[in-house]
Amino acid sequence: MMGGIFKLIVCYLRNWESFFLIEDNEYFWSAMKIWQIDPANITPYYDIALCHALASENQQVRFISSRFLYDKTLVYPDTFTTDFRYFRLLEDERLLHFPRLRKGMRALTYPITHRGLLRDIKHHKPDIVHFQWSRLPIFDRWLIAQIRALGIPVVHTIHDVDPLFGQGYFTGELKDVYEQVDALVVHTKDSQDQFLSTYQSIPPSKVHIIPILTMDDPNMPADASLKSAREKLKIHPNAFVSMFFGGIKYYKGIDILANAIPLVHEKNPEVQFWIVGRPDMDQLDLLNQLRKKENVVIVADYVPSELAWQYFLSADIHVFPYRHIFQSGALISTLGYGCAVIVTDVGGLPELVDGNGWVVPPEDPQALAEAICNAAEDRDQLKRMGQRSREIVITRTSPAHVASEYIKLYESLVTR
């Protein structure tokens, strides 16, 4: 009890301007200094949306990361401080053509930047440090231990229970990081269950469910519609469009969609398939094969954020044929645009859709094709689904709601 009171006094002395007096003469917390860290800028749109949401709730937010080189139009709001301190020597876009060299240089500079960051943390004394990703746990666990030794709570988000990058002697184990932090955040109940099953040494009380927030699109025109989006992309007004949008990676099941396309065209040859996103190298051969098919459009490039709305709104149905995933920012964005969806029964995708759309077995092209054909038969139903999609995200994953959940978690750690 006394320890909790002492921490409150220390917080007050460090942040006296962050408290205010209201009519009943009780002090309430007004603002915290929150540092969000994503060194490799793995999820820039999510990071920006979360930082902006927290700042909109009168929190003092600093986003610490590296420059995102794939979208030159990306805007970082001035509602929070942006600090591009990681990988400064690697900002030349020509280095993207030498991934192995770039990866090695990133590994060399990573711990050096950590040391500089720790000096700033000691000087500025944030109330909360929140890691979005840990790509090199062997160095991150050291930094986290140093931060916690200063009496500053550390939060870590688990975007993927099974990491999509390797762990080993040189990178370190994520388990070592997870055991050190004060709190862990997952986005769905499914992820929480799988995480606790995988990391049984972690107490359940340490793992909190906070959904991915809806990322509002500041670039979307006020009068944006299916009609205007199709005019931009030169899609016929009456065409039926099935859209895959996002990074083209093996685990997202583009090959499964490729096998479903001829099955759909047997029943409805007029369905257009759009596959849009930056591909991994191992997906290029498949995309080249798909380019040869009728009514298949490939946009194998990173779509700038200012143009994204055109692809979301131009489609009748969005498909997520993932073979493995725990949560999907692309799916949340799609629901936020008010779109109908087809997802596979993996991770937290059915939980996010909440019965509003088709859920098909993973790695089943026949089931995926049947769902697309069913969607094509009733556009009125798709409109109703789109309206419900928007309702789901407004009530459950709005920036204000998600920010409030994080603030509650942060406050519980600062005052304990």
Rosetta blueprint (number, residue, H / E / L):
1 M L
2 M H
3 G H
4 G H
5 I H
6 F H
7 K H
8 L H
9 I H
10 V H
11 C H
12 Y H
13 L H
14 R H
15 N L
16 W H
17 E H
18 S H
19 F E
20 F E
21 L E
22 I L
23 E L
24 D L
25 N L
26 E L
27 Y E
28 F E
29 W E
30 S L
31 A L
32 M L
33 K E
34 I E
35 W E
36 Q E
37 I E
38 D E
39 P L
40 A L
41 N L
42 I L
43 T L
44 P H
45 Y H
46 Y H
47 D H
48 I H
49 A H
50 L H
51 C H
52 H H
53 A H
54 L H
55 A H
56 S H
57 E L
58 N L
59 Q L
60 Q E
61 V E
62 R E
63 F E
64 I E
65 S E
66 S L
67 R L
68 F L
69 L L
70 Y L
71 D L
72 K L
73 T L
74 L L
75 V L
76 Y L
77 P L
78 D L
79 T L
80 F L
81 T E
82 T E
83 D E
84 F E
85 R L
86 Y L
87 F L
88 R H
89 L H
90 L H
91 E L
92 D L
93 E H
94 R H
95 L H
96 L H
97 H H
98 F L
99 P H
100 R H
101 L H
102 R H
103 K H
104 G H
105 M H
106 R H
107 A H
108 L H
109 T H
110 Y H
111 P H
112 I H
113 T H
114 H H
115 R H
116 G H
117 L H
118 L H
119 R H
120 D H
121 I H
122 K H
123 H H
124 H H
125 K L
126 P L
127 D L
128 I E
129 V E
130 H E
131 F E
132 Q L
133 W L
134 S L
135 R L
136 L L
137 P H
138 I H
139 F H
140 D H
141 R H
142 W H
143 L H
144 I H
145 A H
146 Q H
147 I H
148 R H
149 A H
150 L L
151 G L
152 I L
153 P L
154 V E
155 V E
156 H E
157 T E
158 I L
159 H L
160 D L
161 V L
162 D L
163 P L
164 L L
165 F L
166 G L
167 Q L
168 G E
169 Y L
170 F L
171 T L
172 G E
173 E L
174 L H
175 K H
176 D H
177 V H
178 Y H
179 E H
180 Q H
181 V L
182 D L
183 A E
184 L E
185 V E
186 V E
187 H L
188 T L
189 K H
190 D H
191 S H
192 Q H
193 D H
194 Q H
195 F H
196 L H
197 S H
198 T H
199 Y L
200 Q L
201 S L
202 I L
203 P L
204 P H
205 S H
206 K H
207 V E
208 H E
209 I E
210 I L
211 P L
212 I L
213 L L
214 T L
215 M L
216 D L
217 D L
218 P L
219 N L
220 M L
221 P L
222 A L
223 D L
224 A L
225 S L
226 L H
227 K H
228 S H
229 A H
230 R H
231 E H
232 K H
233 L H
234 K L
235 I L
236 H L
237 P L
238 N L
239 A L
240 F L
241 V E
242 S E
243 M E
244 F E
245 F E
246 G L
247 G L
248 I E
249 K L
250 Y H
251 Y H
252 K H
253 G L
254 I H
255 D H
256 I H
257 L H
258 A H
259 N H
260 A H
261 I H
262 P H
263 L H
264 V H
265 H H
266 E H
267 K H
268 N L
269 P L
270 E L
271 V L
272 Q E
273 F E
274 W E
275 I E
276 V E
277 G L
278 R L
279 P E
280 D L
281 M H
282 D H
283 Q H
284 L H
285 D H
286 L H
287 L H
288 N H
289 Q H
290 L H
291 R L
292 K L
293 K L
294 E L
295 N L
296 V E
297 V E
298 I E
299 V E
300 A L
301 D L
302 Y L
303 V L
304 P L
305 S H
306 E H
307 L H
308 A H
309 W H
310 Q H
311 Y H
312 F H
313 L H
314 S H
315 A L
316 D L
317 I E
318 H E
319 V E
320 F E
321 P L
322 Y L
323 R L
324 H L
325 I L
326 F L
327 Q L
328 S L
329 G H
330 A H
331 L H
332 I H
333 S H
334 T H
335 L H
336 G H
337 Y L
338 G L
339 C L
340 A L
341 V E
342 I E
343 V E
344 T E
345 D L
346 V L
347 G L
348 G L
349 L H
350 P H
351 E H
352 L H
353 V H
354 D L
355 G L
356 N L
357 G L
358 W E
359 V E
360 V E
361 P L
362 P L
363 E L
364 D L
365 P H
366 Q H
367 A H
368 L H
369 A H
370 E H
371 A H
372 I H
373 C H
374 N H
375 A H
376 A H
377 E L
378 D L
379 R H
380 D H
381 Q H
382 L H
383 K H
384 R H
385 M H
386 G H
387 Q H
388 R H
389 S H
390 R H
391 E H
392 I H
393 V H
394 I H
395 T H
396 R H
397 T L
398 S L
399 P H
400 A H
401 H H
402 V H
403 A H
404 S H
405 E H
406 Y H
407 I H
408 K H
409 L H
410 Y H
411 E H
412 S H
413 L H
414 V H
415 T L
416 R L
